């Protein structure tokens, strides 16, 4: 992508206002906390302290809007306290410019490194540094600085107290995450009716898993319907795919396919009903027509083998999710992270496909239906999220691990600290006054990746101009006093809280108006702040954009590494599934589960890297867009093949499939070597996998597992073909020869 197009796309992204669900009650609560702090500070200490403390309450409320599954009061207190410490230390050194500049560099570098601990901590730390540049100019003595810092802590405490006293959808984010996962599976079931091999994005399931991990205090208060449904939803997805995929036995057309479409439509309806119930905390209203589909008596004669087995499992899982979503989980309901097969899921057929058509399936909502006894797989302990204090050493460890040469986080921290120091020096040197606006803008807009930095820079400049213009017009028209300016500042903050989810443009406009009104409350005229704010904001945004162009951290050159990481994680997952068939008596379900989660994490990292690389104004270095798309399709297909086999994992006591163990070992070793080859810009080979599959042909084993192994080799071959970008020689008739299965010559691949 050219620089011109990249700048155009990021500019459009920055000024776009998205349509999001607004949360007015939460916005009112945050504005009320800000109003309480301003009124208290005005009454006790005067306008200057009120302006300083208002920044603390303002930032504390912003922190509670960040995407975090931890309790919100802790975020508010941590934000107000950290801002107070930053302000007090900054004031102690502000009189000595070199010392303050050194503090600014160290503080900004630490804020940049905090992105290694997650976006929530990174945003809070960056905002604290930016606001500190303003608040250090308000006190006039050390005692006043201590008082202002104390009021900032009070601001965080007030916001935390309001969250505890007036909760708004206390478990709303957790409910939404679980409901979104179920709704995504409902949409998946509908798409499978028309496209039996439709793809599924596991991101909603990953979000639901993150929401399911709770702190010990949250675990004592979590609603019953949020406990267990996610683990069932995880097991529904492969069963849906297994029921629809023609490779598992259902023909493309005919009575069996029609019945599968009916079952998928009913499953989608029931999943939507469960999602609605969980989102709103209501009982599940299962439509009778959807329930009747699973009662049809002739299903056992139409579907046989693996499809019938998938239908029976889907039936039981839907019953489980309906019971759990209704808030009345059964005694044997598993934890969210229970592995597949860890509870009494119905198994009416052996793994070789010999079903019992005469057995009537159960249906969601039925009472008194037979359930098989829970299998002896061990139930995992509850996943707990560390408390906020326990998170500190984890965050420091993550920052220390990223403190190395070549790390994108380290490059970001270096960039932002250098730009902040440069902006502060230039702002102080220029005869404009309020020189902190330039570094403030730079710190607020700079992010570890290119697209966010440039889009936020454009959004901040455009939003600042609009916000300052509106606020200036209001000040000129009404000439408000101290109390009126404080009221207008609270109103601007409330509007910002309301529109925070809609994009940076609206947010920055509200923040600009808020700062103008707040400093006006402190006694500064608009003519003292508006012109220089616009100019210095422009300079800070330009410095941020220039810094990324001069010292970038492009994602495009790292695409091969991300792809190799995905292959290295996908291979053990597929091998674990085959290993479960090789030795059904082992406790292999947790191994499959952990491998699947690792593969999902690597897949999400790949997609995030591709999204960032797409917006970067650089050419590919070793992996073109076409090669990346083809390789992604191959690895996605590899995961899908394993998922189909995972839907029918054997129970303990099933007949082992010894060749699956040799195939799993070869697959695990080959994918490890293949990942290394991709990092070294070579085409991976799969000779060991092919040999294990050829040896498998001479033994009498399960045909489903054997056919799945063939599909695995085919997808690995497609991956090699996608990465083999060498131009083939032309034949005598002027056409290119067809590619064989795999690289043309392993020695050639090794030297490329």
matplotlib code that plots the C-alpha trace (Angstrom):
import matplotlib.pyplot as plt

x = [0.0, 1.3, 1.7, -1.0, -3.5, -2.5, -2.8, -6.2, -7.5, -6.3, -7.7, -11.1, -10.9, -10.1, -13.0, -15.6, -18.4, -19.5, -23.0, -22.7, -25.1, -25.0, -25.1, -26.6, -27.0, -23.2, -22.5, -24.7, -23.0, -19.6, -20.7, -22.3, -19.1, -17.2, -19.8, -19.5, -15.7, -15.8, -18.4, -16.6, -13.2, -14.8, -16.3, -13.2, -10.2, -11.1, -11.1, -7.5, -7.9, -11.2, -9.7, -7.0, -9.2, -11.7, -9.0, -8.6, -12.3, -12.5, -9.7, -11.0, -14.3, -12.6, -10.6, -13.9, -15.0, -12.0, -12.6, -11.7, -13.3, -12.1, -14.3, -14.6, -14.1, -10.5, -9.8, -11.1, -9.1, -5.9, -6.3, -6.9, -4.0, -1.5, -2.4, -2.0, 1.5, 2.5, 1.2, 3.0, 6.3, 6.0, 5.4, 8.5, 10.7, 8.8, 10.9, 14.1, 13.5, 16.3, 15.1, 11.4, 12.4, 14.3, 11.2, 9.0, 11.2, 11.3, 7.6, 6.6, 8.9, 7.3, 3.8, 4.8, 6.1, 2.9, 1.2, 2.9, 0.5, -2.6, -4.5, -6.4, -3.2, -1.5, -4.4, -4.6, -0.8, -0.6, -3.6, -2.0, 1.2, -0.7, -3.0, 0.0, 1.5, -1.5, -2.1, 1.6, 1.0, -1.9, -0.4, 1.8, 3.5, 4.4, 1.6, -0.9, 0.6, 0.0, -3.5, -4.2, -2.9, -5.0, -8.1, -7.3, -7.3, -10.6, -11.9, -11.1, -12.6, -15.9, -16.1, -15.5, -18.1, -20.7, -20.0, -20.6, -23.7, -25.3, -24.4, -25.5, -25.7, -23.2, -22.6, -23.6, -20.3, -20.0, -23.6, -23.0, -19.8, -21.5, -24.6, -22.5, -20.8, -24.1, -25.5, -22.4, -23.0, -26.6, -25.5, -23.0, -25.8, -27.9, -25.0, -24.2, -27.7, -26.6, -22.8, -22.0, -18.3, -18.8, -16.1, -16.5, -14.6, -13.8, -13.3, -16.7, -15.8, -12.4, -14.1, -16.5, -13.6, -11.9, -15.1, -15.5, -12.3, -13.3, -11.6, -12.4, -14.7, -16.6, -16.8, -18.9, -21.4, -21.6, -25.1, -25.8, -26.6, -23.0, -21.5, -21.3, -23.0, -19.7, -18.2, -21.3, -21.2, -17.6, -18.7, -21.6, -19.5, -17.7, -20.9, -22.7, -19.8, -19.8, -23.5, -23.4, -20.2, -20.7, -17.4, -19.0, -21.6, -24.6, -25.0, -25.3, -29.0, -31.8, -33.9, -30.9, -29.7, -33.2, -33.4, -30.0, -31.1, -34.2, -32.0, -29.6, -32.4, -33.9, -30.5, -30.0, -33.4, -32.7, -29.3, -30.7, -33.3, -30.6, -28.5, -31.5, -32.2, -28.6, -28.2, -31.3, -31.3, -34.6, -35.9, -35.3, -38.4, -37.8, -40.1, -42.2, -41.6, -37.8, -38.3, -40.5, -37.8, -35.7, -38.8, -39.3, -39.4, -38.1, -34.8, -33.1, -34.0, -32.9, -29.6, -27.2, -23.6, -21.7, -24.5, -26.9, -24.3, -23.8, -27.5, -27.8, -24.9, -26.3, -29.7, -28.2, -25.9, -28.8, -30.8, -27.8, -27.4, -31.1, -31.1, -28.0, -29.1, -32.4, -30.5, -31.2, -28.1, -28.2, -26.1, -23.6, -23.2, -19.5, -17.4, -16.9, -13.6, -14.6, -13.1, -15.1, -16.6, -16.1, -19.8, -22.8, -23.1, -25.2, -23.3, -25.7, -23.2, -19.8, -17.0, -17.0, -20.4, -22.6, -25.6, -28.8, -31.5, -34.3, -33.2, -35.4, -33.4, -34.0, -34.8, -34.1, -36.3, -37.5, -37.8, -37.0, -34.9, -32.2, -28.6, -25.5, -23.4, -20.6, -17.3, -14.4, -12.4, -11.2, -13.0, -10.7, -10.6, -12.2, -10.2, -9.7, -8.5, -5.8, -6.9, -5.7, -2.8, -1.8, -1.8, 1.1, 3.9, 2.4, 2.4, 6.0, 7.0, 5.2, 7.0, 10.4, 9.9, 9.2, 12.3, 14.5, 15.8, 13.4, 10.3, 7.4, 6.5, 10.1, 10.1, 6.8, 8.1, 11.3, 9.3, 6.8, 9.4, 11.5, 8.5, 7.3, 10.6, 11.0, 7.5, 8.0, 11.2, 9.7, 6.5, 8.6, 10.9, 8.1, 6.5, 3.0, 2.7, 1.2, 3.8, 2.6, -0.2, 2.3, 3.7, 0.2, -1.2, 1.7, 1.3, -2.5, -2.4, 0.7, 0.0, 2.2, 0.9, 0.8, -2.9, -4.1, -1.4, -2.2, -6.0, -5.9, -3.7, -6.2, -9.1, -7.5, -6.7, -10.2, -11.9, -9.9, -10.8, -14.5, -14.5, -12.5, -14.7, -17.9, -16.6, -15.2, -18.5, -20.3, -17.8, -18.1, -21.9, -22.5, -19.3, -19.9, -18.6, -16.8, -19.9, -21.3, -17.9, -17.8, -21.4, -20.4, -17.3, -19.4, -21.9, -19.0, -17.6, -21.1, -21.4, -17.9, -18.8, -21.9, -20.1, -16.9, -17.7, -18.5, -15.0, -12.1, -13.5, -16.5, -14.5, -11.7, -14.2, -15.8, -12.5, -11.4, -14.5, -14.1, -10.6, -11.6, -14.4, -12.4, -9.4, -11.9, -13.2, -9.7, -9.5, -7.9, -9.5, -10.3, -7.9, -5.1, -5.7, -7.5, -5.1, -2.0, -4.0, -4.8, -1.3, 0.4, -2.0, -1.2, 2.5, 2.1, 0.2, 2.8, 5.6, 3.8, 3.2, 6.8, 8.2, 6.4, 7.6, 11.2, 11.4, 8.6, 7.6, 6.1, 4.1, 4.5, 8.0, 6.8, 4.0, 6.1, 6.8, 3.2, 2.2, 4.9, 3.6, 0.1, 1.4, 3.5, 0.3, -2.1, 0.0, 0.0, -3.8, -4.4, -1.9, -3.7, -7.0, -5.4, -3.7, -7.1, -8.1, -4.8, -5.3, -8.9, -8.1, -5.8, -6.9, -6.4, -9.4, -7.6, -4.7, -6.9, -8.5, -5.3, -3.9, -7.1, -6.8, -3.2, -4.0, -6.8, -4.5, -2.0, -4.8, -6.0, -2.4, -2.1, -5.4, -4.4, -1.1, -2.7, -5.1, -2.3, -0.1, -2.9, -3.0, 0.8, 2.5, 5.2, 5.6, 5.7, 9.0, 8.9, 5.1, 2.8, -0.9, -1.9, 0.5, -0.7, -4.4, -3.7, -1.6, -4.3, -7.0, -4.8, -4.2, -7.9, -8.9, -6.4, -8.1, -11.5, -10.5, -9.3, -12.5, -14.7, -12.8, -12.9, -16.7, -16.6, -13.8, -14.0, -14.9, -12.7, -13.0, -13.4, -11.2, -7.8, -6.4, -2.6, -1.7, -3.1, -0.3, 2.4, 0.6, 0.2, 4.0, 4.9, 2.5, 3.8, 7.4, 6.7, 4.7, 7.5, 10.1, 7.7, 7.3, 11.1, 11.2, 8.7, 10.6, 13.7, 11.9, 11.9, 9.0, 8.0, 8.0, 5.7, 7.6, 7.2, 3.5, 3.1, 5.1, 3.0, -0.2, 1.1, 2.0, -1.6, -3.1, -2.0, -3.8, -7.5, -8.4, -11.3, -12.1, -13.3, -10.0, -8.0, -9.9, -9.4, -5.7, -5.7, -7.5, -4.8, -2.0, -3.9, -4.2, -0.5, 0.3, -1.8, 0.1, 3.4, 2.0, 0.9, 4.4, 6.1, 6.2, 9.0, 8.1, 7.8, 9.6, 7.5, 6.9, 7.4, 3.8, 4.1, 2.1, 3.3, 3.4, 1.1, 2.5, 3.0, 1.9, 4.4, 7.6, 9.1, 12.4, 13.2, 16.8, 15.6, 13.2, 16.0, 18.2, 15.6]
y = [0.0, 3.5, 6.2, 8.3, 5.5, 4.6, 8.2, 8.4, 5.2, 6.1, 9.6, 8.3, 5.8, 8.6, 10.8, 8.0, 8.0, 4.4, 3.4, 1.7, 1.0, 3.9, 3.6, 6.8, 5.6, 4.9, 8.3, 10.0, 8.2, 9.2, 12.8, 12.8, 11.7, 14.5, 17.0, 15.9, 16.3, 19.7, 21.0, 19.7, 21.1, 24.5, 24.7, 23.6, 24.8, 27.1, 26.9, 25.8, 22.7, 22.0, 22.0, 19.7, 17.3, 17.3, 15.8, 13.0, 12.2, 12.6, 10.2, 7.7, 7.5, 7.0, 4.1, 2.3, 2.5, 0.5, -3.1, -5.1, -8.0, -7.0, -5.1, -1.4, 0.2, -1.0, 0.6, 4.0, 3.9, 2.8, 5.5, 8.4, 7.2, 6.9, 10.3, 11.8, 10.3, 11.5, 15.0, 15.3, 14.0, 16.2, 19.3, 18.6, 18.7, 21.3, 24.2, 22.5, 21.9, 19.3, 17.2, 17.5, 16.5, 13.5, 12.5, 13.0, 10.7, 8.0, 8.2, 8.2, 5.2, 3.3, 4.2, 3.0, -0.3, -0.8, -1.7, -5.1, -5.8, -5.1, -2.3, -1.3, -0.7, 1.0, 3.4, 4.3, 4.9, 6.9, 9.1, 9.7, 11.0, 13.3, 14.7, 15.1, 17.6, 19.9, 19.3, 20.1, 23.7, 24.3, 24.2, 27.0, 25.3, 21.8, 21.9, 22.7, 20.0, 17.5, 18.8, 18.5, 15.0, 14.1, 15.4, 13.4, 10.3, 11.4, 11.8, 8.1, 7.1, 9.0, 7.3, 3.9, 4.5, 5.4, 2.2, 0.2, 2.1, 2.5, -0.5, -0.4, -3.9, -5.3, -8.3, -6.7, -7.1, -10.8, -11.4, -9.8, -11.8, -15.1, -14.1, -13.0, -16.4, -18.2, -15.8, -16.4, -20.1, -19.6, -17.6, -20.4, -23.0, -20.9, -20.5, -24.2, -24.9, -23.3, -23.8, -27.1, -26.1, -22.5, -20.9, -19.8, -17.1, -18.2, -14.7, -14.5, -17.8, -16.4, -13.2, -15.4, -17.4, -14.2, -13.1, -16.5, -16.1, -14.1, -12.9, -14.7, -11.9, -12.1, -15.9, -15.5, -13.2, -14.5, -15.4, -19.0, -18.6, -17.4, -20.6, -23.5, -22.3, -21.3, -24.7, -26.2, -23.7, -24.7, -28.3, -27.3, -25.7, -28.9, -30.9, -28.4, -28.6, -32.4, -32.6, -30.5, -31.5, -33.9, -35.6, -37.0, -39.0, -36.7, -36.4, -33.0, -33.4, -35.8, -36.5, -36.7, -33.3, -31.8, -33.2, -31.8, -28.4, -28.6, -29.6, -26.7, -24.2, -25.4, -25.4, -21.8, -20.8, -22.4, -20.8, -17.4, -18.0, -18.9, -15.9, -13.5, -15.1, -14.7, -11.2, -9.9, -12.3, -13.9, -17.5, -19.2, -19.1, -22.1, -22.0, -25.1, -25.6, -25.8, -28.3, -30.4, -30.9, -32.9, -35.1, -36.3, -40.1, -41.0, -39.1, -42.3, -44.0, -41.0, -40.3, -43.1, -43.4, -40.2, -37.8, -39.5, -39.4, -35.7, -35.1, -36.9, -35.0, -31.7, -32.5, -33.1, -30.1, -27.8, -29.1, -28.4, -24.9, -24.2, -25.4, -23.4, -20.2, -20.5, -20.2, -23.7, -25.8, -29.5, -31.0, -32.3, -29.1, -28.6, -25.6, -23.3, -24.9, -28.6, -30.5, -32.2, -35.4, -34.3, -34.8, -36.9, -36.0, -38.6, -41.1, -43.4, -44.8, -46.3, -44.4, -46.6, -45.3, -48.2, -46.3, -47.4, -45.8, -47.1, -44.9, -41.9, -38.7, -36.3, -32.7, -29.3, -28.6, -32.2, -33.5, -36.9, -37.7, -40.3, -39.1, -41.2, -41.2, -38.7, -40.0, -40.2, -37.3, -35.0, -31.8, -28.8, -26.3, -22.9, -20.4, -17.4, -14.0, -12.3, -9.4, -5.9, -6.0, -9.5, -8.2, -5.8, -8.4, -10.0, -6.7, -6.0, -9.5, -8.8, -5.5, -7.1, -9.8, -7.1, -5.0, -6.3, -5.1, -5.5, -5.7, -3.6, -2.5, -1.3, 0.6, 2.2, 3.2, 4.6, 6.6, 8.0, 9.1, 10.8, 12.6, 13.7, 15.2, 16.8, 18.2, 19.6, 21.4, 22.8, 23.9, 25.6, 27.3, 28.7, 32.0, 30.6, 29.6, 26.4, 24.4, 21.1, 20.8, 19.4, 16.5, 15.9, 15.4, 13.1, 10.9, 10.6, 9.6, 7.4, 3.6, 0.6, 0.2, 2.5, 2.6, 3.6, 6.2, 8.0, 7.7, 9.0, 11.9, 12.9, 12.4, 14.5, 17.4, 17.4, 16.9, 19.6, 22.2, 21.3, 21.1, 24.3, 26.2, 25.1, 25.8, 29.2, 30.2, 29.2, 31.2, 34.3, 34.1, 33.4, 34.6, 32.0, 32.4, 29.8, 27.8, 28.0, 26.9, 23.9, 23.0, 23.2, 21.1, 18.4, 18.5, 18.1, 15.1, 13.5, 13.8, 12.3, 9.3, 8.8, 8.9, 7.2, 4.0, 5.8, 6.7, 9.0, 12.0, 12.6, 11.8, 14.3, 17.0, 16.6, 16.4, 19.7, 21.4, 20.0, 21.3, 24.8, 25.0, 23.5, 25.9, 28.7, 27.7, 28.0, 31.6, 31.4, 33.3, 31.4, 33.7, 32.4, 28.7, 28.4, 29.6, 27.9, 24.7, 24.3, 25.1, 23.0, 20.1, 20.2, 20.2, 17.2, 15.2, 15.9, 14.8, 11.6, 10.8, 11.7, 9.5, 6.4, 7.1, 7.6, 4.8, 2.3, -1.1, -2.5, -5.7, -6.7, -8.2, -10.3, -12.0, -15.1, -15.4, -15.0, -17.7, -20.0, -19.5, -20.4, -23.6, -24.5, -24.2, -25.8, -28.9, -30.0, -29.5, -31.8, -34.3, -34.2, -35.1, -38.1, -39.1, -39.3, -42.0, -43.8, -44.2, -43.5, -44.7, -41.8, -38.5, -36.8, -34.4, -31.7, -32.0, -31.4, -28.5, -26.8, -27.3, -25.9, -22.7, -22.3, -22.6, -20.1, -17.6, -18.0, -17.6, -14.4, -13.1, -13.9, -12.1, -9.1, -8.9, -9.2, -6.4, -4.1, -5.1, -4.3, -0.7, -0.2, 1.7, -0.9, -3.7, -7.3, -8.8, -12.4, -13.1, -11.5, -10.9, -13.7, -16.1, -15.0, -15.5, -19.0, -20.0, -18.8, -20.8, -23.9, -23.6, -22.7, -25.9, -27.9, -26.7, -27.5, -31.0, -31.6, -30.0, -32.5, -35.3, -33.7, -33.7, -37.5, -38.1, -41.6, -42.4, -44.5, -48.2, -47.5, -49.5, -47.9, -46.9, -47.6, -46.0, -42.7, -42.5, -42.8, -40.3, -37.9, -38.1, -37.5, -34.6, -33.0, -33.3, -32.1, -29.1, -28.0, -28.3, -26.7, -23.7, -23.3, -23.6, -20.8, -18.5, -19.3, -18.5, -22.1, -24.3, -26.9, -30.6, -33.3, -36.6, -38.0, -37.4, -38.9, -42.0, -42.4, -42.2, -44.8, -47.2, -46.7, -48.1, -51.7, -51.9, -52.4, -49.3, -46.8, -45.4, -42.0, -41.4, -42.6, -40.4, -37.5, -38.1, -37.9, -34.6, -33.3, -34.2, -32.5, -29.3, -29.4, -29.8, -26.8, -24.8, -25.7, -24.8, -21.4, -20.7, -22.0, -18.7, -19.5, -19.1, -22.6, -23.1, -23.0, -26.1, -26.3, -25.3, -22.1, -23.2, -23.7, -27.3, -28.4, -28.3, -31.7, -32.5, -30.5, -28.7, -29.8, -30.6, -30.6, -29.6, -26.6, -25.6, -25.7, -23.4, -20.9]
z = [0.0, -0.9, 1.7, 0.0, 0.3, 3.8, 5.0, 3.3, 4.9, 8.4, 8.1, 7.1, 10.0, 12.4, 11.6, 11.3, 13.9, 14.5, 15.5, 18.9, 21.7, 24.1, 27.8, 29.2, 32.8, 33.0, 31.4, 34.0, 36.8, 35.7, 35.2, 38.6, 40.2, 38.4, 39.5, 43.2, 43.1, 41.4, 43.9, 46.9, 45.7, 44.9, 48.4, 50.2, 48.2, 45.3, 41.5, 41.0, 43.3, 41.7, 38.2, 39.3, 41.2, 38.3, 36.1, 38.6, 38.6, 34.9, 34.2, 36.8, 35.0, 31.7, 33.1, 34.1, 30.4, 29.3, 28.3, 31.4, 33.1, 36.5, 39.0, 37.9, 41.3, 41.4, 38.0, 39.2, 42.4, 40.5, 37.9, 40.4, 42.6, 39.8, 38.4, 41.9, 42.2, 38.7, 39.4, 42.8, 41.4, 38.4, 40.5, 42.6, 39.5, 37.4, 38.6, 37.3, 33.7, 33.0, 36.0, 34.9, 31.4, 32.7, 34.7, 31.7, 29.6, 32.2, 33.0, 29.3, 28.6, 31.4, 30.1, 26.7, 28.1, 30.0, 26.8, 27.2, 30.1, 28.0, 26.4, 29.5, 31.6, 28.5, 28.1, 31.7, 32.0, 28.8, 29.8, 33.2, 31.7, 29.3, 32.1, 34.4, 31.9, 32.6, 36.3, 37.3, 36.2, 38.6, 42.1, 43.4, 46.3, 47.5, 50.0, 47.3, 45.1, 47.9, 48.3, 44.6, 44.6, 47.5, 45.8, 42.7, 44.9, 46.3, 42.7, 42.0, 45.3, 44.5, 41.2, 42.7, 45.4, 42.8, 40.9, 44.1, 45.3, 41.9, 39.7, 36.1, 34.6, 37.1, 35.0, 31.8, 30.0, 31.0, 29.9, 26.6, 25.9, 26.6, 24.7, 21.7, 21.7, 21.6, 19.0, 16.8, 17.0, 16.0, 13.0, 12.2, 12.3, 9.8, 7.5, 7.6, 6.1, 2.9, 3.1, 4.8, 5.1, 6.2, 8.3, 11.9, 13.7, 17.2, 18.5, 20.3, 22.1, 23.1, 24.5, 26.4, 27.8, 29.0, 30.6, 32.3, 34.3, 37.4, 40.6, 43.9, 44.9, 41.6, 41.8, 45.0, 43.3, 39.7, 38.5, 38.0, 34.2, 33.6, 35.1, 32.7, 29.5, 27.8, 28.1, 26.6, 23.7, 23.1, 22.5, 20.3, 17.6, 16.4, 16.6, 14.3, 11.8, 12.0, 11.5, 8.3, 6.6, 3.7, 4.6, 7.7, 5.8, 4.9, 1.1, -0.5, -1.4, -0.3, 2.7, 5.0, 4.0, 4.4, 7.9, 8.7, 7.5, 9.8, 12.8, 12.1, 11.8, 15.1, 16.8, 15.7, 17.1, 20.4, 20.6, 19.9, 22.7, 25.1, 24.1, 24.6, 28.0, 29.2, 27.9, 29.7, 32.7, 31.8, 31.6, 28.2, 26.0, 23.7, 20.6, 20.5, 16.7, 17.3, 20.1, 18.0, 15.4, 17.8, 18.7, 15.2, 15.5, 12.0, 12.5, 13.5, 10.2, 8.1, 9.8, 10.7, 11.8, 12.5, 11.5, 13.9, 16.6, 16.0, 16.1, 19.4, 21.0, 19.7, 21.2, 24.6, 24.5, 23.5, 26.5, 28.7, 27.5, 27.8, 31.4, 32.3, 30.6, 32.5, 35.7, 36.9, 36.1, 36.9, 39.6, 37.1, 35.2, 34.4, 34.8, 31.8, 31.0, 31.3, 28.5, 25.8, 27.2, 30.8, 31.7, 30.7, 27.1, 25.3, 23.2, 21.4, 18.9, 18.9, 17.3, 14.3, 13.3, 14.4, 15.7, 17.5, 15.4, 17.6, 20.6, 20.8, 21.2, 24.0, 23.4, 25.0, 27.9, 28.3, 31.8, 32.9, 29.9, 30.2, 30.7, 30.6, 33.7, 33.8, 32.4, 34.8, 33.2, 36.0, 36.4, 36.3, 39.0, 38.6, 36.5, 38.6, 37.4, 39.6, 41.8, 40.8, 43.3, 42.2, 38.6, 39.3, 39.4, 36.3, 34.5, 35.5, 34.2, 30.9, 30.6, 31.4, 28.8, 26.1, 27.1, 24.3, 21.1, 18.2, 20.4, 19.0, 22.5, 23.2, 20.0, 20.9, 24.3, 22.8, 20.2, 22.6, 25.1, 22.5, 21.0, 24.4, 25.3, 21.8, 22.0, 25.5, 24.5, 21.3, 23.1, 25.8, 23.3, 21.1, 22.3, 22.6, 26.2, 27.5, 25.7, 27.3, 24.7, 22.1, 24.2, 25.6, 22.1, 21.1, 24.2, 23.7, 20.1, 19.9, 19.9, 19.2, 15.6, 12.6, 11.8, 15.3, 15.7, 12.4, 12.7, 16.3, 15.2, 12.6, 15.0, 17.7, 15.4, 13.8, 17.2, 18.8, 16.2, 16.5, 20.3, 20.8, 18.3, 20.0, 23.5, 22.5, 20.9, 24.1, 26.3, 24.1, 24.0, 27.7, 29.5, 32.2, 35.7, 37.8, 38.6, 35.1, 33.6, 35.9, 34.9, 31.2, 31.9, 33.5, 30.6, 28.1, 30.1, 30.3, 26.5, 26.1, 28.4, 26.3, 22.9, 23.9, 22.1, 18.8, 17.9, 18.5, 16.6, 18.9, 22.0, 21.2, 20.4, 23.8, 25.6, 23.9, 25.1, 28.6, 28.9, 27.7, 30.2, 33.0, 32.6, 32.3, 35.7, 36.9, 35.8, 32.3, 29.5, 26.3, 24.4, 26.5, 25.5, 22.3, 19.6, 21.1, 21.8, 18.1, 16.9, 19.5, 19.0, 15.3, 16.1, 18.6, 16.0, 13.4, 15.7, 16.5, 12.8, 11.9, 14.7, 13.4, 9.9, 11.0, 13.6, 12.7, 14.0, 10.8, 11.2, 7.5, 7.8, 10.8, 9.0, 8.3, 12.0, 12.9, 10.3, 11.7, 15.2, 14.0, 12.4, 15.4, 17.6, 15.1, 14.7, 18.3, 18.4, 15.4, 16.9, 20.2, 18.5, 16.7, 20.0, 21.7, 19.2, 19.6, 23.3, 24.4, 28.0, 28.7, 30.1, 26.8, 26.7, 28.7, 26.3, 23.3, 25.1, 26.0, 22.5, 21.0, 23.1, 22.2, 18.5, 18.9, 20.5, 17.6, 15.1, 16.7, 16.7, 13.0, 12.1, 14.2, 12.4, 9.0, 9.8, 10.9, 7.9, 5.5, 6.6, 6.5, 3.6, 3.0, 0.5, 1.6, 2.6, 1.8, 2.1, -0.5, 0.2, -2.1, -0.4, 3.0, 2.1, 0.6, 3.6, 6.0, 4.1, 4.4, 8.1, 8.7, 6.8, 8.9, 12.1, 10.7, 9.8, 13.3, 14.7, 12.8, 14.3, 17.7, 17.6, 17.9, 20.5, 21.8, 25.3, 27.6, 26.7, 22.9, 20.5, 20.2, 16.7, 17.0, 13.6, 14.9, 17.4, 14.8, 12.6, 15.6, 16.4, 12.7, 12.5, 15.7, 14.6, 11.0, 12.0, 14.4, 11.6, 9.1, 11.4, 11.5, 7.7, 7.3, 9.6, 7.5, 4.2, 3.1, 1.9, 4.5, 3.5, 4.9, 4.1, 7.6, 7.6, 4.2, 5.3, 8.4, 6.3, 3.7, 6.5, 7.9, 4.7, 5.4, 8.7, 9.5, 11.4, 11.6, 8.2, 9.5, 11.3, 8.4, 5.9, 8.2, 8.2, 4.4, 4.6, 7.0, 4.6, 1.8, 3.7, 4.7, 1.0, 0.2, 2.7, 1.1, -2.3, -1.0, 0.3, -2.8, -4.7, -7.1, -10.8, -12.4, -15.7, -18.9, -21.0, -24.7, -25.4, -23.4, -20.3, -16.8, -15.5, -12.7, -9.2, -7.7, -4.1, -2.1, -3.1, -6.4, -4.8, -1.1, -1.8, -3.8, -1.1, 1.5, -0.6, -1.5]

ax = plt.figure().add_subplot(projection="3d")
ax.plot(x, y, z, "-o")
ax.set_aspect("equal")
plt.show()
